[in-house]
Amino acid sequence: MVVKIVHEELVHTLGEPGRLNFSGSSKPHVIMLVGLQGSGKTTTAAKLATYLRREGKTPFLVAADIYRPAAVDQLMTLAKQINVGIHQQGTNARPADICENGIKAAKEAGASVVILDTAGRLQIDERLMDELREIKKRTQPAEILLVADAMTGQEAVNIASGFNESVGITGLILTKIDGDARGGAAISMRAVTNVPIKFLGTSEKIDGFEVFHPDRLADRILGMGDVLSLIEKAEEAYDEEEAIRLQRKMMKNQFTLQDFLEQLQKIRKMGPIGQLMGMIPGVSKMQMKGQFNQEDAEKRLKRVEAIICSMTKKERENPKILNASRRKRIAMGSGVEVRDVNEVIKQFQQMQELMGQLRKGRIPNIPGLSDLMKGR
């Protein structure tokens, strides 16, 4: 009951779900990203562009961080990676000029949203704020979003307050939410600025970015998991037809190591295994107690993938042909011991036996299951 009350208060404090507000602005709509160095602002610009394109928009990036070494090159690389237009003028032009010219270039390219990656500093200073105020005046952004590190702690209050007083931010993007901090900084920043949290950066990957949902972040802060986000990630990785095809193969006992490899790769694309496990209720507590080692789990998954990738197509389709010499070759090809190869094959065979028992309507012989059913 106490947890429920705290959860409800947290949801209320964190505010409404995040959404961009383009009302009152003409195309291309301008989003100005601000923040300190190290907050993940440049990567966030590319993540936001990827999100906007999924939403049917045509994003365009502007590289206006002329102070941080390689910031322009980083954004250009990311823009190429996600296939999004970009404007840059090197590091000698004035940031406000770069932004203004970038909006013109975006119009010519037919973009609907422009994302300005402005310069950060190691700390808030008046020169930075003057520069941001000039960019704001000349570009008239629809949104000014503060990109802030979730690991910042109570220093987040000073950062958020400083940017809000100087340029008037309209929203927050919280990054590194996959780290040890569960997002307590969000409460402080939301309270001091009274602006909504729009998005969360959930991993270093380009697709590690999601719309803010207050109830889900409250779950994370309280260590209750985030099942809905996990389901959303699974839905992005799998389509319905593929799921039905896979189910049929399993029920006919036609599930192969090739199928297993493909599913493993899809799981890894969903995000770091520790992040996925942390979304399951109870697992985050296990992580805190040291019962779940994220690094070891990632290594095991990579090792299994390397072992299966070292097999021929014929071997993946029919593991029964894997004799001693073939297993030795696979071990050498994947950089592991033969016993590791044997373990993967054994686990796969056990999984096939389990599916066979389910297909025949039997209760699978899972260690501990009979005790559980007897209430022990």
C-alpha positions as CSV (number, residue, x, y, z in Angstrom):
1,M,0.0,0.0,0.0
2,V,2.8,2.4,0.9
3,V,4.7,1.6,-2.3
4,K,1.4,2.3,-4.3
5,I,1.0,5.7,-2.7
6,V,4.6,6.6,-3.3
7,H,4.3,5.4,-6.9
8,E,1.2,7.5,-7.5
9,E,2.9,10.6,-6.0
10,L,5.9,10.0,-8.1
11,V,3.8,9.8,-11.3
12,H,2.0,13.0,-10.3
13,T,5.4,14.8,-9.6
14,L,6.9,13.6,-12.9
15,G,4.1,15.1,-14.9
16,E,2.4,14.3,-18.2
17,P,3.8,11.9,-20.9
18,G,6.3,13.6,-23.2
19,R,5.2,15.1,-26.6
20,L,6.7,17.7,-28.8
21,N,4.8,20.9,-29.3
22,F,5.0,22.5,-32.8
23,S,1.8,24.6,-32.5
24,G,2.3,28.2,-33.5
25,S,5.5,27.5,-35.5
26,S,5.9,27.2,-39.3
27,K,7.8,24.5,-41.1
28,P,10.5,23.6,-40.8
29,H,9.9,23.4,-37.0
30,V,13.1,24.1,-35.1
31,I,14.2,22.1,-32.0
32,M,17.2,23.6,-30.2
33,L,19.2,21.2,-28.0
34,V,21.1,22.7,-25.1
35,G,23.2,21.1,-22.3
36,L,26.6,20.7,-20.7
37,Q,29.4,18.7,-22.3
38,G,29.2,15.0,-21.6
39,S,25.4,14.9,-21.4
40,G,25.2,13.0,-24.7
41,K,23.7,15.9,-26.6
42,T,25.2,15.2,-30.0
43,T,24.2,11.5,-29.9
44,T,20.7,12.6,-28.7
45,A,20.4,14.8,-31.7
46,A,20.8,11.8,-34.0
47,K,18.5,9.7,-31.8
48,L,15.8,12.4,-31.9
49,A,16.1,12.5,-35.7
50,T,15.7,8.8,-35.9
51,Y,12.6,9.0,-33.7
52,L,11.1,11.8,-35.8
53,R,11.6,9.9,-39.0
54,R,9.7,6.9,-37.5
55,E,6.9,9.4,-36.7
56,G,6.6,10.4,-40.4
57,K,8.7,13.6,-40.2
58,T,11.6,14.6,-42.3
59,P,14.4,15.6,-39.9
60,F,17.5,17.7,-40.6
61,L,20.6,18.1,-38.4
62,V,22.7,21.3,-37.9
63,A,26.2,21.0,-36.3
64,A,26.6,24.1,-34.3
65,D,29.0,22.8,-31.6
66,I,32.2,24.4,-32.8
67,Y,34.1,24.1,-29.5
68,R,34.2,20.4,-28.5
69,P,36.9,18.6,-30.5
70,A,35.4,16.3,-33.2
71,A,31.8,17.3,-32.3
72,V,31.0,18.3,-35.9
73,D,32.7,15.1,-37.3
74,Q,30.7,13.0,-34.8
75,L,27.4,14.5,-35.9
76,M,28.3,14.1,-39.6
77,T,29.1,10.4,-39.0
78,L,25.8,9.9,-37.2
79,A,23.9,11.7,-39.9
80,K,25.4,9.4,-42.5
81,Q,24.7,6.4,-40.4
82,I,21.0,7.2,-40.1
83,N,20.7,8.7,-43.6
84,V,19.6,12.2,-42.5
85,G,20.5,15.5,-44.0
86,I,23.0,17.8,-42.2
87,H,24.4,21.3,-42.4
88,Q,27.8,22.2,-41.1
89,Q,30.3,25.0,-41.6
90,G,33.3,23.7,-39.8
91,T,34.5,25.3,-36.6
92,N,35.3,28.9,-37.7
93,A,31.8,30.3,-38.3
94,R,29.7,31.8,-35.6
95,P,27.2,29.3,-34.1
96,A,24.2,31.6,-34.7
97,D,25.2,32.0,-38.3
98,I,25.5,28.2,-38.7
99,C,22.0,27.7,-37.2
100,E,20.4,30.3,-39.4
101,N,22.1,29.0,-42.5
102,G,21.2,25.4,-41.5
103,I,17.5,26.3,-41.4
104,K,17.7,27.7,-44.9
105,A,19.4,24.5,-46.1
106,A,16.7,22.5,-44.4
107,K,14.0,24.4,-46.2
108,E,15.7,23.8,-49.5
109,A,16.0,20.1,-48.7
110,G,12.3,19.9,-47.9
111,A,12.8,19.0,-44.2
112,S,9.9,19.4,-41.7
113,V,12.0,19.5,-38.5
114,V,15.4,21.0,-37.9
115,I,17.5,19.9,-34.9
116,L,20.2,22.3,-33.7
117,D,23.1,20.7,-31.9
118,T,24.4,23.7,-29.9
119,A,27.7,23.9,-28.1
120,G,28.0,22.7,-24.5
121,R,30.5,23.7,-21.8
122,L,32.1,21.9,-18.9
123,Q,30.0,24.3,-16.7
124,I,27.4,27.0,-17.1
125,D,29.0,30.4,-18.0
126,E,27.7,33.7,-19.3
127,R,29.4,33.5,-22.7
128,L,27.6,30.2,-23.4
129,M,24.3,31.7,-22.4
130,D,24.8,34.8,-24.5
131,E,25.5,32.5,-27.5
132,L,22.4,30.4,-26.8
133,R,20.3,33.6,-26.4
134,E,21.5,34.8,-29.8
135,I,20.7,31.5,-31.5
136,K,17.2,31.5,-29.9
137,K,16.6,35.1,-31.1
138,R,17.6,34.3,-34.7
139,T,16.0,30.9,-35.1
140,Q,12.8,31.2,-33.1
141,P,12.8,27.5,-32.0
142,A,9.5,25.7,-31.3
143,E,11.2,23.7,-28.6
144,I,14.3,24.3,-26.5
145,L,15.2,21.0,-24.9
146,L,17.8,20.6,-22.1
147,V,19.7,17.3,-22.5
148,A,20.8,16.2,-19.0
149,D,22.7,13.2,-17.6
150,A,20.5,11.1,-15.3
151,M,23.7,10.3,-13.3
152,T,24.2,13.9,-12.4
153,G,22.4,13.7,-9.0
154,Q,21.5,16.9,-7.2
155,E,23.8,19.0,-9.4
156,A,21.0,18.5,-12.0
157,V,19.0,21.2,-10.1
158,N,21.6,23.9,-10.7
159,I,22.1,22.9,-14.3
160,A,18.4,22.9,-15.1
161,S,17.8,26.1,-13.2
162,G,20.7,27.9,-14.9
163,F,19.6,27.0,-18.5
164,N,15.9,27.7,-17.7
165,E,16.6,31.2,-16.3
166,S,18.9,32.1,-19.2
167,V,17.2,30.7,-22.3
168,G,13.8,29.4,-21.1
169,I,13.8,25.7,-21.8
170,T,10.5,24.0,-22.9
171,G,11.4,20.4,-22.0
172,L,13.9,17.9,-20.8
173,I,15.6,14.9,-22.3
174,L,17.1,12.6,-19.7
175,T,20.1,10.5,-20.9
176,K,22.0,7.5,-19.5
177,I,18.9,6.2,-17.8
178,D,20.4,2.7,-18.3
179,G,23.2,3.4,-15.8
180,D,23.2,2.9,-12.0
181,A,21.1,6.0,-11.5
182,R,17.4,5.2,-11.9
183,G,16.3,8.7,-12.8
184,G,16.0,10.5,-9.4
185,A,17.5,13.6,-11.1
186,A,14.3,13.7,-13.2
187,I,12.3,14.6,-10.1
188,S,14.6,17.4,-9.1
189,M,14.8,18.9,-12.6
190,R,11.0,18.6,-13.2
191,A,10.3,20.3,-9.9
192,V,12.7,23.3,-10.3
193,T,11.9,24.0,-14.0
194,N,8.2,23.1,-14.1
195,V,8.7,21.9,-17.8
196,P,7.8,18.5,-19.0
197,I,10.2,15.6,-19.5
198,K,9.9,14.7,-23.2
199,F,12.2,11.8,-23.9
200,L,14.6,9.3,-22.2
201,G,17.9,8.0,-23.6
202,T,18.0,4.4,-22.6
203,S,21.2,3.1,-24.1
204,E,24.2,4.2,-26.3
205,K,22.6,2.7,-29.4
206,I,20.8,5.0,-31.8
207,D,17.4,3.3,-31.1
208,G,18.0,3.6,-27.4
209,F,15.5,6.4,-27.1
210,E,11.9,6.5,-26.0
211,V,9.0,8.9,-25.3
212,F,8.8,9.7,-21.6
213,H,6.1,7.9,-19.6
214,P,5.9,9.0,-16.0
215,D,4.5,5.7,-14.7
216,R,7.3,3.8,-16.3
217,L,10.0,6.0,-14.9
218,A,8.4,5.8,-11.5
219,D,8.6,2.0,-11.8
220,R,12.3,2.3,-12.5
221,I,13.0,4.7,-9.7
222,L,11.2,2.3,-7.2
223,G,12.9,-0.8,-8.8
224,M,9.6,-2.2,-10.0
225,G,10.7,-2.9,-13.5
226,D,9.3,-1.6,-16.8
227,V,7.4,-4.4,-18.5
228,L,5.6,-2.1,-21.0
229,S,8.9,-0.7,-22.4
230,L,10.2,-4.3,-22.7
231,I,7.1,-5.3,-24.6
232,E,7.5,-2.2,-26.9
233,K,11.1,-3.2,-27.7
234,A,10.0,-6.8,-28.4
235,E,7.2,-5.5,-30.8
236,E,9.8,-3.4,-32.6
237,A,12.1,-6.4,-33.0
238,Y,9.4,-8.9,-34.1
239,D,6.5,-8.8,-36.5
240,E,3.4,-10.9,-36.1
241,E,3.9,-13.0,-39.2
242,E,7.4,-14.0,-38.1
243,A,6.2,-14.8,-34.6
244,I,3.5,-17.2,-36.1
245,R,6.1,-18.8,-38.4
246,L,8.4,-19.4,-35.4
247,Q,5.7,-20.8,-33.3
248,R,4.7,-23.3,-36.0
249,K,8.3,-24.4,-36.4
250,M,8.6,-24.9,-32.6
251,M,5.4,-27.0,-32.5
252,K,6.5,-29.1,-35.4
253,N,9.9,-29.6,-33.7
254,Q,11.6,-27.9,-36.7
255,F,13.3,-25.1,-34.7
256,T,17.0,-25.1,-35.7
257,L,20.2,-23.5,-34.5
258,Q,19.8,-21.0,-37.4
259,D,16.4,-20.0,-36.0
260,F,18.0,-19.8,-32.5
261,L,20.8,-17.6,-33.9
262,E,18.3,-15.2,-35.5
263,Q,16.3,-14.9,-32.3
264,L,19.5,-14.3,-30.3
265,Q,20.5,-11.5,-32.6
266,K,17.1,-9.9,-32.4
267,I,17.3,-10.0,-28.6
268,R,20.7,-8.3,-28.6
269,K,19.4,-5.6,-31.0
270,M,16.7,-4.8,-28.4
271,G,19.4,-3.3,-26.1
272,P,22.0,-4.3,-23.5
273,I,20.9,-7.5,-21.7
274,G,21.2,-5.7,-18.3
275,Q,18.8,-3.0,-19.4
276,L,16.3,-5.5,-20.7
277,M,16.5,-7.6,-17.5
278,G,16.2,-4.4,-15.4
279,M,12.7,-3.9,-17.0
280,I,11.5,-7.2,-15.5
281,P,10.0,-6.7,-12.0
282,G,12.4,-8.1,-9.3
283,V,15.4,-8.3,-11.5
284,S,16.7,-4.8,-10.7
285,K,16.8,-5.8,-7.1
286,M,18.8,-8.9,-8.1
287,Q,21.3,-6.6,-9.9
288,M,21.6,-4.4,-6.8
289,K,22.4,-7.5,-4.7
290,G,25.0,-8.7,-7.2
291,Q,22.9,-11.8,-8.2
292,F,22.9,-10.8,-11.9
293,N,26.1,-9.9,-13.6
294,Q,25.3,-7.9,-16.8
295,E,28.9,-8.1,-18.2
296,D,29.0,-11.9,-17.8
297,A,25.6,-12.2,-19.4
298,E,26.6,-10.1,-22.4
299,K,29.8,-12.2,-22.8
300,R,27.9,-15.4,-22.7
301,L,25.4,-14.2,-25.4
302,K,28.3,-13.1,-27.6
303,R,30.1,-16.5,-27.1
304,V,27.0,-18.4,-28.1
305,E,26.5,-16.2,-31.1
306,A,30.2,-16.7,-32.2
307,I,29.9,-20.5,-31.8
308,I,26.7,-20.8,-33.9
309,C,28.2,-18.4,-36.5
310,S,31.2,-20.7,-36.8
311,M,29.0,-23.6,-37.9
312,T,28.1,-24.3,-41.5
313,K,24.5,-23.9,-42.7
314,K,24.2,-27.7,-42.8
315,E,25.4,-28.0,-39.2
316,R,22.9,-25.3,-38.0
317,E,20.0,-27.1,-39.7
318,N,21.1,-30.5,-38.4
319,P,23.2,-30.5,-35.2
320,K,23.2,-34.3,-35.1
321,I,26.1,-34.3,-37.6
322,L,28.3,-32.4,-35.2
323,N,30.9,-35.0,-34.4
324,A,34.2,-34.5,-32.5
325,S,36.2,-33.1,-35.4
326,R,33.5,-30.6,-36.4
327,R,33.1,-29.4,-32.8
328,K,36.9,-28.9,-32.6
329,R,36.8,-26.8,-35.8
330,I,33.9,-24.7,-34.5
331,A,35.7,-24.1,-31.2
332,M,38.8,-22.9,-33.0
333,G,36.7,-20.7,-35.4
334,S,34.9,-19.0,-32.5
335,G,37.9,-18.7,-30.1
336,V,36.4,-20.9,-27.4
337,E,37.0,-24.4,-25.8
338,V,35.4,-27.5,-27.2
339,R,33.5,-27.8,-23.9
340,D,31.8,-24.4,-24.6
341,V,30.6,-25.8,-28.0
342,N,29.3,-28.9,-26.3
343,E,27.4,-26.8,-23.7
344,V,25.6,-24.8,-26.4
345,I,24.6,-28.0,-28.3
346,K,23.5,-29.6,-25.0
347,Q,21.4,-26.6,-24.1
348,F,19.8,-26.5,-27.6
349,Q,19.0,-30.2,-27.3
350,Q,17.4,-29.7,-23.9
351,M,15.3,-26.9,-25.4
352,Q,14.1,-29.2,-28.2
353,E,13.2,-31.9,-25.7
354,L,11.3,-29.3,-23.6
355,M,9.3,-28.1,-26.7
356,G,8.6,-31.8,-27.6
357,Q,7.1,-32.4,-24.1
358,L,5.0,-29.2,-24.5
359,R,3.8,-30.3,-27.9
360,K,2.6,-33.6,-26.5
361,G,0.8,-31.9,-23.7
362,R,3.1,-33.1,-20.9
363,I,4.4,-31.0,-18.0
364,P,8.1,-30.3,-18.9
365,N,10.7,-31.9,-16.7
366,I,12.2,-28.6,-15.5
367,P,14.3,-28.9,-12.3
368,G,12.4,-27.5,-9.3
369,L,9.1,-27.3,-11.1
370,S,7.5,-30.3,-9.4
371,D,8.6,-28.9,-6.0
372,L,7.0,-25.6,-6.9
373,M,3.7,-27.2,-7.9
374,K,3.7,-29.1,-4.6
375,G,4.1,-25.8,-2.7
376,R,7.5,-26.5,-1.4
